[in-house]
């Protein structure tokens, strides 16, 4: 089982470096939940989501065979399920 590590990032250059690295992991099991991958239609749900929630949505999209930047009823349903929105 993988352990989730929580860290505090205090500088913009450090955070920017992590985001740049995470863009390389979009579409893989190593995605960390930092970089943006979703369709603009879902920005209001995912930009304020935690890294864990973003990662969960990302992996659920992949498991469902959906394009990560796609838009559909299936995408919407997964986001609502993962973020526990009613």
Biopython code that builds the backbone (N, CA, C, O; Angstrom):
import numpy as np
from Bio.PDB.StructureBuilder import StructureBuilder

atoms = [
    (1, "UNK", "N", (0.842, -1.176, 0.000)),
    (1, "UNK", "CA", (0.000, 0.000, 0.000)),
    (1, "UNK", "C", (0.889, 1.241, 0.000)),
    (1, "UNK", "O", (1.877, 1.314, 0.730)),
    (2, "UNK", "N", (0.523, 2.206, -0.823)),
    (2, "UNK", "CA", (1.302, 3.449, -0.889)),
    (2, "UNK", "C", (0.918, 4.364, 0.255)),
    (2, "UNK", "O", (-0.242, 4.425, 0.661)),
    (3, "UNK", "N", (1.895, 5.064, 0.761)),
    (3, "UNK", "CA", (1.656, 6.030, 1.826)),
    (3, "UNK", "C", (1.547, 7.416, 1.207)),
    (3, "UNK", "O", (2.368, 7.803, 0.375)),
    (4, "UNK", "N", (0.527, 8.159, 1.622)),
    (4, "UNK", "CA", (0.364, 9.527, 1.148)),
    (4, "UNK", "C", (1.202, 10.431, 2.038)),
    (4, "UNK", "O", (1.096, 10.395, 3.264)),
    (5, "UNK", "N", (2.029, 11.234, 1.405)),
    (5, "UNK", "CA", (2.912, 12.129, 2.140)),
    (5, "UNK", "C", (2.341, 13.538, 2.071)),
    (5, "UNK", "O", (1.988, 14.021, 0.994)),
    (6, "UNK", "N", (2.253, 14.178, 3.192)),
    (6, "UNK", "CA", (1.770, 15.554, 3.260)),
    (6, "UNK", "C", (2.957, 16.475, 3.510)),
    (6, "UNK", "O", (3.719, 16.289, 4.459)),
    (7, "UNK", "N", (3.100, 17.471, 2.642)),
    (7, "UNK", "CA", (4.186, 18.434, 2.817)),
    (7, "UNK", "C", (3.640, 19.847, 2.663)),
    (7, "UNK", "O", (2.633, 20.070, 1.992)),
    (8, "UNK", "N", (4.298, 20.762, 3.273)),
    (8, "UNK", "CA", (3.970, 22.177, 3.096)),
    (8, "UNK", "C", (5.014, 22.790, 2.184)),
    (8, "UNK", "O", (6.216, 22.623, 2.395)),
    (9, "UNK", "N", (4.544, 23.505, 1.165)),
    (9, "UNK", "CA", (5.445, 24.133, 0.210)),
    (9, "UNK", "C", (5.332, 25.637, 0.417)),
    (9, "UNK", "O", (4.256, 26.215, 0.259)),
    (10, "UNK", "N", (6.431, 26.259, 0.765)),
    (10, "UNK", "CA", (6.404, 27.659, 1.173)),
    (10, "UNK", "C", (6.892, 28.646, 0.128)),
    (10, "UNK", "O", (6.764, 29.855, 0.326)),
    (11, "UNK", "N", (7.443, 28.172, -0.968)),
    (11, "UNK", "CA", (7.925, 29.126, -1.966)),
    (11, "UNK", "C", (7.282, 28.847, -3.323)),
    (11, "UNK", "O", (6.961, 27.703, -3.647)),
    (12, "UNK", "N", (7.100, 29.903, -4.106)),
    (12, "UNK", "CA", (6.526, 29.749, -5.440)),
    (12, "UNK", "C", (7.431, 28.935, -6.356)),
    (12, "UNK", "O", (6.926, 28.093, -7.099)),
    (13, "UNK", "N", (8.755, 29.148, -6.338)),
    (13, "UNK", "CA", (9.600, 28.333, -7.210)),
    (13, "UNK", "C", (9.501, 26.842, -6.900)),
    (13, "UNK", "O", (9.514, 26.017, -7.814)),
    (14, "UNK", "N", (9.402, 26.491, -5.627)),
    (14, "UNK", "CA", (9.284, 25.072, -5.267)),
    (14, "UNK", "C", (7.966, 24.508, -5.779)),
    (14, "UNK", "O", (7.937, 23.417, -6.348)),
    (15, "UNK", "N", (6.876, 25.243, -5.582)),
    (15, "UNK", "CA", (5.577, 24.772, -6.046)),
    (15, "UNK", "C", (5.551, 24.678, -7.568)),
    (15, "UNK", "O", (5.030, 23.708, -8.118)),
    (16, "UNK", "N", (6.107, 25.672, -8.251)),
    (16, "UNK", "CA", (6.152, 25.642, -9.716)),
    (16, "UNK", "C", (6.923, 24.428, -10.228)),
    (16, "UNK", "O", (6.536, 23.831, -11.233)),
    (17, "UNK", "N", (7.991, 24.064, -9.560)),
    (17, "UNK", "CA", (8.773, 22.896, -9.962)),
    (17, "UNK", "C", (7.967, 21.610, -9.792)),
    (17, "UNK", "O", (8.051, 20.704, -10.621)),
    (18, "UNK", "N", (7.190, 21.537, -8.721)),
    (18, "UNK", "CA", (6.352, 20.352, -8.493)),
    (18, "UNK", "C", (5.253, 20.271, -9.544)),
    (18, "UNK", "O", (4.973, 19.189, -10.060)),
    (19, "UNK", "N", (4.631, 21.393, -9.867)),
    (19, "UNK", "CA", (3.593, 21.411, -10.902)),
    (19, "UNK", "C", (4.184, 20.972, -12.239)),
    (19, "UNK", "O", (3.584, 20.160, -12.944)),
    (20, "UNK", "N", (5.348, 21.500, -12.591)),
    (20, "UNK", "CA", (5.994, 21.135, -13.860)),
    (20, "UNK", "C", (6.285, 19.643, -13.913)),
    (20, "UNK", "O", (6.101, 19.012, -14.954)),
    (21, "UNK", "N", (6.731, 19.082, -12.819)),
    (21, "UNK", "CA", (6.991, 17.645, -12.761)),
    (21, "UNK", "C", (5.698, 16.857, -12.887)),
    (21, "UNK", "O", (5.644, 15.850, -13.592)),
    (22, "UNK", "N", (4.654, 17.317, -12.200)),
    (22, "UNK", "CA", (3.394, 16.583, -12.212)),
    (22, "UNK", "C", (2.751, 16.564, -13.590)),
    (22, "UNK", "O", (2.049, 15.609, -13.921)),
    (23, "UNK", "N", (2.972, 17.599, -14.408)),
    (23, "UNK", "CA", (2.438, 17.584, -15.773)),
    (23, "UNK", "C", (2.950, 16.355, -16.532)),
    (23, "UNK", "O", (2.235, 15.801, -17.367)),
    (24, "UNK", "N", (4.171, 15.933, -16.247)),
    (24, "UNK", "CA", (4.733, 14.742, -16.898)),
    (24, "UNK", "C", (4.047, 13.464, -16.440)),
    (24, "UNK", "O", (4.123, 12.442, -17.123)),
    (25, "UNK", "N", (3.382, 13.508, -15.295)),
    (25, "UNK", "CA", (2.737, 12.316, -14.749)),
    (25, "UNK", "C", (1.255, 12.217, -15.079)),
    (25, "UNK", "O", (0.617, 11.220, -14.740)),
    (26, "UNK", "N", (0.693, 13.231, -15.733)),
    (26, "UNK", "CA", (-0.717, 13.165, -16.115)),
    (26, "UNK", "C", (-0.931, 11.953, -17.026)),
    (26, "UNK", "O", (-0.201, 11.750, -17.997)),
    (27, "UNK", "N", (-1.939, 11.160, -16.693)),
    (27, "UNK", "CA", (-2.237, 9.952, -17.455)),
    (27, "UNK", "C", (-1.529, 8.717, -16.955)),
    (27, "UNK", "O", (-1.659, 7.643, -17.542)),
    (28, "UNK", "N", (-0.771, 8.857, -15.863)),
    (28, "UNK", "CA", (-0.046, 7.717, -15.292)),
    (28, "UNK", "C", (-0.466, 7.513, -13.833)),
    (28, "UNK", "O", (-1.069, 8.402, -13.232)),
    (29, "UNK", "N", (-0.154, 6.359, -13.269)),
    (29, "UNK", "CA", (-0.453, 6.131, -11.857)),
    (29, "UNK", "C", (0.356, 7.030, -10.916)),
    (29, "UNK", "O", (0.043, 7.120, -9.729)),
    (30, "UNK", "N", (1.384, 7.691, -11.433)),
    (30, "UNK", "CA", (2.242, 8.543, -10.605)),
    (30, "UNK", "C", (1.737, 9.978, -10.477)),
    (30, "UNK", "O", (2.353, 10.784, -9.781)),
    (31, "UNK", "N", (0.627, 10.310, -11.137)),
    (31, "UNK", "CA", (0.066, 11.653, -11.035)),
    (31, "UNK", "C", (-0.168, 12.004, -9.565)),
    (31, "UNK", "O", (-0.731, 11.206, -8.815)),
    (32, "UNK", "N", (0.267, 13.203, -9.153)),
    (32, "UNK", "CA", (0.234, 13.596, -7.739)),
    (32, "UNK", "C", (-0.962, 14.463, -7.359)),
    (32, "UNK", "O", (-1.181, 14.721, -6.175)),
    (33, "UNK", "N", (-1.739, 14.917, -8.343)),
    (33, "UNK", "CA", (-2.893, 15.739, -8.020)),
    (33, "UNK", "C", (-2.614, 17.229, -8.012)),
    (33, "UNK", "O", (-3.446, 18.005, -7.543)),
    (34, "UNK", "N", (-1.471, 17.644, -8.517)),
    (34, "UNK", "CA", (-1.078, 19.056, -8.481)),
    (34, "UNK", "C", (-1.381, 19.750, -9.803)),
    (34, "UNK", "O", (-1.981, 20.825, -9.809)),
    (35, "UNK", "N", (-0.982, 19.164, -10.906)),
    (35, "UNK", "CA", (-1.140, 19.771, -12.228)),
    (35, "UNK", "C", (-2.592, 19.679, -12.707)),
    (35, "UNK", "O", (-3.318, 18.754, -12.345)),
    (36, "UNK", "N", (-2.999, 20.647, -13.521)),
    (36, "UNK", "CA", (-4.349, 20.663, -14.075)),
    (36, "UNK", "C", (-4.405, 19.784, -15.324)),
    (36, "UNK", "O", (-3.500, 19.829, -16.157)),
    (37, "UNK", "N", (-5.453, 18.995, -15.453)),
    (37, "UNK", "CA", (-5.626, 18.126, -16.618)),
    (37, "UNK", "C", (-7.055, 18.174, -17.168)),
    (37, "UNK", "O", (-7.303, 17.656, -18.257)),
    (38, "UNK", "N", (-7.984, 18.771, -16.454)),
    (38, "UNK", "CA", (-9.408, 18.641, -16.767)),
    (38, "UNK", "C", (-9.904, 19.692, -17.749)),
    (38, "UNK", "O", (-9.247, 20.702, -18.001)),
    (39, "UNK", "N", (-11.075, 19.423, -18.291)),
    (39, "UNK", "CA", (-11.772, 20.332, -19.185)),
    (39, "UNK", "C", (-12.188, 21.577, -18.407)),
    (39, "UNK", "O", (-12.526, 21.488, -17.227)),
    (40, "UNK", "N", (-12.165, 22.722, -19.055)),
    (40, "UNK", "CA", (-12.534, 23.979, -18.386)),
    (40, "UNK", "C", (-13.944, 23.929, -17.795)),
    (40, "UNK", "O", (-14.242, 24.650, -16.842)),
    (41, "UNK", "N", (-14.794, 23.100, -18.344)),
    (41, "UNK", "CA", (-16.159, 22.959, -17.837)),
    (41, "UNK", "C", (-16.170, 22.550, -16.359)),
    (41, "UNK", "O", (-17.112, 22.855, -15.628)),
    (42, "UNK", "N", (-15.124, 21.865, -15.938)),
    (42, "UNK", "CA", (-15.082, 21.330, -14.568)),
    (42, "UNK", "C", (-14.164, 22.110, -13.639)),
    (42, "UNK", "O", (-13.900, 21.670, -12.521)),
    (43, "UNK", "N", (-13.675, 23.260, -14.084)),
    (43, "UNK", "CA", (-12.704, 24.007, -13.281)),
    (43, "UNK", "C", (-13.262, 24.420, -11.925)),
    (43, "UNK", "O", (-12.517, 24.458, -10.946)),
    (44, "UNK", "N", (-14.540, 24.727, -11.843)),
    (44, "UNK", "CA", (-15.112, 25.179, -10.568)),
    (44, "UNK", "C", (-15.146, 24.066, -9.526)),
    (44, "UNK", "O", (-15.145, 24.328, -8.323)),
    (45, "UNK", "N", (-15.175, 22.839, -9.994)),
    (45, "UNK", "CA", (-15.172, 21.710, -9.063)),
    (45, "UNK", "C", (-13.749, 21.305, -8.679)),
    (45, "UNK", "O", (-13.471, 21.027, -7.512)),
    (46, "UNK", "N", (-12.853, 21.272, -9.661)),
    (46, "UNK", "CA", (-11.542, 20.668, -9.428)),
    (46, "UNK", "C", (-10.444, 21.633, -9.001)),
    (46, "UNK", "O", (-9.474, 21.208, -8.373)),
    (47, "UNK", "N", (-10.564, 22.909, -9.319)),
    (47, "UNK", "CA", (-9.479, 23.816, -8.917)),
    (47, "UNK", "C", (-9.422, 23.977, -7.402)),
    (47, "UNK", "O", (-8.346, 24.208, -6.850)),
    (48, "UNK", "N", (-10.554, 23.859, -6.725)),
    (48, "UNK", "CA", (-10.571, 23.974, -5.268)),
    (48, "UNK", "C", (-10.512, 22.621, -4.562)),
    (48, "UNK", "O", (-10.504, 22.562, -3.332)),
    (49, "UNK", "N", (-10.472, 21.544, -5.331)),
    (49, "UNK", "CA", (-10.387, 20.203, -4.748)),
    (49, "UNK", "C", (-8.985, 19.974, -4.184)),
    (49, "UNK", "O", (-8.018, 20.602, -4.615)),
    (50, "UNK", "N", (-8.894, 19.078, -3.232)),
    (50, "UNK", "CA", (-7.585, 18.730, -2.662)),
    (50, "UNK", "C", (-6.787, 17.923, -3.684)),
    (50, "UNK", "O", (-7.340, 17.430, -4.667)),
    (51, "UNK", "N", (-5.511, 17.796, -3.449)),
    (51, "UNK", "CA", (-4.667, 16.988, -4.331)),
    (51, "UNK", "C", (-5.162, 15.543, -4.336)),
    (51, "UNK", "O", (-5.161, 14.894, -5.382)),
    (52, "UNK", "N", (-5.576, 15.043, -3.202)),
    (52, "UNK", "CA", (-6.081, 13.668, -3.101)),
    (52, "UNK", "C", (-7.355, 13.519, -3.933)),
    (52, "UNK", "O", (-7.519, 12.524, -4.639)),
    (53, "UNK", "N", (-8.248, 14.489, -3.858)),
    (53, "UNK", "CA", (-9.486, 14.421, -4.641)),
    (53, "UNK", "C", (-9.202, 14.503, -6.134)),
    (53, "UNK", "O", (-9.803, 13.766, -6.916)),
    (54, "UNK", "N", (-8.300, 15.381, -6.539)),
    (54, "UNK", "CA", (-7.944, 15.484, -7.957)),
    (54, "UNK", "C", (-7.350, 14.182, -8.461)),
    (54, "UNK", "O", (-7.662, 13.730, -9.563)),
    (55, "UNK", "N", (-6.503, 13.592, -7.658)),
    (55, "UNK", "CA", (-5.875, 12.311, -8.006)),
    (55, "UNK", "C", (-6.936, 11.224, -8.146)),
    (55, "UNK", "O", (-6.887, 10.412, -9.070)),
    (56, "UNK", "N", (-7.885, 11.214, -7.231)),
    (56, "UNK", "CA", (-8.966, 10.223, -7.269)),
    (56, "UNK", "C", (-9.767, 10.370, -8.572)),
    (56, "UNK", "O", (-10.037, 9.377, -9.246)),
    (57, "UNK", "N", (-10.143, 11.595, -8.923)),
    (57, "UNK", "CA", (-10.887, 11.829, -10.165)),
    (57, "UNK", "C", (-10.061, 11.381, -11.368)),
    (57, "UNK", "O", (-10.574, 10.705, -12.260)),
    (58, "UNK", "N", (-8.805, 11.751, -11.392)),
    (58, "UNK", "CA", (-7.883, 11.379, -12.472)),
    (58, "UNK", "C", (-7.877, 9.873, -12.672)),
    (58, "UNK", "O", (-8.035, 9.390, -13.793)),
    (59, "UNK", "N", (-7.696, 9.132, -11.590)),
    (59, "UNK", "CA", (-7.626, 7.681, -11.692)),
    (59, "UNK", "C", (-8.976, 7.067, -12.071)),
    (59, "UNK", "O", (-9.026, 6.062, -12.780)),
    (60, "UNK", "N", (-10.058, 7.666, -11.606)),
    (60, "UNK", "CA", (-11.388, 7.178, -11.973)),
    (60, "UNK", "C", (-11.665, 7.419, -13.453)),
    (60, "UNK", "O", (-12.281, 6.575, -14.104)),
    (61, "UNK", "N", (-11.224, 8.548, -13.994)),
    (61, "UNK", "CA", (-11.362, 8.812, -15.431)),
    (61, "UNK", "C", (-10.622, 7.737, -16.229)),
    (61, "UNK", "O", (-11.164, 7.170, -17.178)),
    (62, "UNK", "N", (-9.389, 7.469, -15.834)),
    (62, "UNK", "CA", (-8.581, 6.470, -16.551)),
    (62, "UNK", "C", (-9.246, 5.103, -16.483)),
    (62, "UNK", "O", (-9.363, 4.415, -17.498)),
    (63, "UNK", "N", (-9.681, 4.708, -15.294)),
    (63, "UNK", "CA", (-10.313, 3.395, -15.115)),
    (63, "UNK", "C", (-11.573, 3.270, -15.969)),
    (63, "UNK", "O", (-11.879, 2.188, -16.471)),
    (64, "UNK", "N", (-12.310, 4.383, -16.134)),
    (64, "UNK", "CA", (-13.531, 4.377, -16.936)),
    (64, "UNK", "C", (-13.250, 4.509, -18.432)),
    (64, "UNK", "O", (-14.172, 4.453, -19.245)),
    (65, "UNK", "N", (-11.967, 4.685, -18.798)),
    (65, "UNK", "CA", (-11.603, 4.815, -20.204)),
    (65, "UNK", "C", (-11.961, 6.165, -20.798)),
    (65, "UNK", "O", (-12.153, 6.279, -22.008)),
    (66, "UNK", "N", (-12.054, 7.189, -19.959)),
    (66, "UNK", "CA", (-12.415, 8.527, -20.412)),
    (66, "UNK", "C", (-11.174, 9.361, -20.690)),
    (66, "UNK", "O", (-10.131, 9.178, -20.061)),
    (67, "UNK", "N", (-11.302, 10.279, -21.643)),
    (67, "UNK", "CA", (-10.218, 11.235, -21.882)),
    (67, "UNK", "C", (-10.141, 12.155, -20.670)),
    (67, "UNK", "O", (-11.166, 12.605, -20.159)),
    (68, "UNK", "N", (-8.933, 12.430, -20.219)),
    (68, "UNK", "CA", (-8.761, 13.233, -19.009)),
    (68, "UNK", "C", (-9.275, 14.652, -19.176)),
    (68, "UNK", "O", (-9.745, 15.253, -18.209)),
    (69, "UNK", "N", (-9.196, 15.197, -20.376)),
    (69, "UNK", "CA", (-9.671, 16.556, -20.605)),
    (69, "UNK", "C", (-11.010, 16.584, -21.336)),
    (69, "UNK", "O", (-11.397, 17.601, -21.913)),
    (70, "UNK", "N", (-11.706, 15.457, -21.303)),
    (70, "UNK", "CA", (-12.988, 15.358, -21.975)),
    (70, "UNK", "C", (-14.135, 15.942, -21.156)),
    (70, "UNK", "O", (-13.964, 16.358, -20.010)),
    (71, "UNK", "N", (-15.316, 15.958, -21.788)),
    (71, "UNK", "CA", (-16.510, 16.475, -21.138)),
    (71, "UNK", "C", (-17.682, 15.581, -21.536)),
    (71, "UNK", "O", (-17.982, 15.417, -22.719)),
    (72, "UNK", "N", (-18.336, 15.007, -20.527)),
    (72, "UNK", "CA", (-19.486, 14.148, -20.792)),
    (72, "UNK", "C", (-20.266, 13.951, -19.499)),
    (72, "UNK", "O", (-19.840, 14.381, -18.427)),
    (73, "UNK", "N", (-21.403, 13.301, -19.619)),
    (73, "UNK", "CA", (-22.170, 12.967, -18.421)),
    (73, "UNK", "C", (-21.369, 12.033, -17.515)),
    (73, "UNK", "O", (-21.461, 12.122, -16.291)),
    (74, "UNK", "N", (-20.588, 11.142, -18.117)),
    (74, "UNK", "CA", (-19.767, 10.221, -17.328)),
    (74, "UNK", "C", (-18.697, 10.979, -16.539)),
    (74, "UNK", "O", (-18.458, 10.665, -15.373)),
    (75, "UNK", "N", (-18.050, 11.969, -17.155)),
    (75, "UNK", "CA", (-17.064, 12.799, -16.454)),
    (75, "UNK", "C", (-17.724, 13.494, -15.266)),
    (75, "UNK", "O", (-17.214, 13.491, -14.146)),
    (76, "UNK", "N", (-18.867, 14.083, -15.554)),
    (76, "UNK", "CA", (-19.606, 14.823, -14.524)),
    (76, "UNK", "C", (-19.953, 13.905, -13.349)),
    (76, "UNK", "O", (-19.768, 14.277, -12.190)),
    (77, "UNK", "N", (-20.452, 12.718, -13.650)),
    (77, "UNK", "CA", (-20.843, 11.769, -12.604)),
    (77, "UNK", "C", (-19.645, 11.352, -11.754)),
    (77, "UNK", "O", (-19.755, 11.245, -10.533)),
    (78, "UNK", "N", (-18.518, 11.119, -12.390)),
    (78, "UNK", "CA", (-17.313, 10.717, -11.658)),
    (78, "UNK", "C", (-16.852, 11.845, -10.736)),
    (78, "UNK", "O", (-16.505, 11.602, -9.580)),
    (79, "UNK", "N", (-16.847, 13.061, -11.240)),
    (79, "UNK", "CA", (-16.420, 14.202, -10.405)),
    (79, "UNK", "C", (-17.327, 14.335, -9.198)),
    (79, "UNK", "O", (-16.847, 14.513, -8.079)),
    (80, "UNK", "N", (-18.625, 14.251, -9.409)),
    (80, "UNK", "CA", (-19.559, 14.382, -8.301)),
    (80, "UNK", "C", (-19.396, 13.245, -7.292)),
    (80, "UNK", "O", (-19.487, 13.456, -6.083)),
    (81, "UNK", "N", (-19.154, 12.045, -7.803)),
    (81, "UNK", "CA", (-18.960, 10.891, -6.905)),
    (81, "UNK", "C", (-17.663, 11.051, -6.109)),
    (81, "UNK", "O", (-17.653, 10.866, -4.892)),
    (82, "UNK", "N", (-16.587, 11.391, -6.785)),
    (82, "UNK", "CA", (-15.283, 11.485, -6.132)),
    (82, "UNK", "C", (-15.226, 12.633, -5.116)),
    (82, "UNK", "O", (-14.572, 12.521, -4.080)),
    (83, "UNK", "N", (-15.921, 13.739, -5.427)),
    (83, "UNK", "CA", (-15.899, 14.896, -4.539)),
    (83, "UNK", "C", (-17.044, 14.883, -3.546)),
    (83, "UNK", "O", (-17.182, 15.783, -2.717)),
    (84, "UNK", "N", (-17.871, 13.836, -3.644)),
    (84, "UNK", "CA", (-19.026, 13.667, -2.747)),
    (84, "UNK", "C", (-19.953, 14.890, -2.780)),
    (84, "UNK", "O", (-20.336, 15.449, -1.752)),
    (85, "UNK", "N", (-20.292, 15.271, -4.022)),
    (85, "UNK", "CA", (-21.218, 16.373, -4.262)),
    (85, "UNK", "C", (-22.565, 15.767, -4.594)),
    (85, "UNK", "O", (-22.642, 14.838, -5.398)),
    (86, "UNK", "N", (-23.621, 16.271, -3.997)),
    (86, "UNK", "CA", (-24.941, 15.702, -4.311)),
    (86, "UNK", "C", (-25.684, 16.501, -5.340)),
    (86, "UNK", "O", (-26.805, 16.146, -5.706)),
]
sb = StructureBuilder()
sb.init_structure("model")
sb.init_model(0)
sb.init_chain("A")
sb.init_seg("    ")
for serial, (resi, resn, name, xyz) in enumerate(atoms, 1):
    if name == "N":
        sb.init_residue(resn, " ", resi, " ")
    sb.init_atom(name, np.array(xyz, "f"), 0.0, 1.0, " ", f" {name:<3s}", serial, name[0])
structure = sb.get_structure()
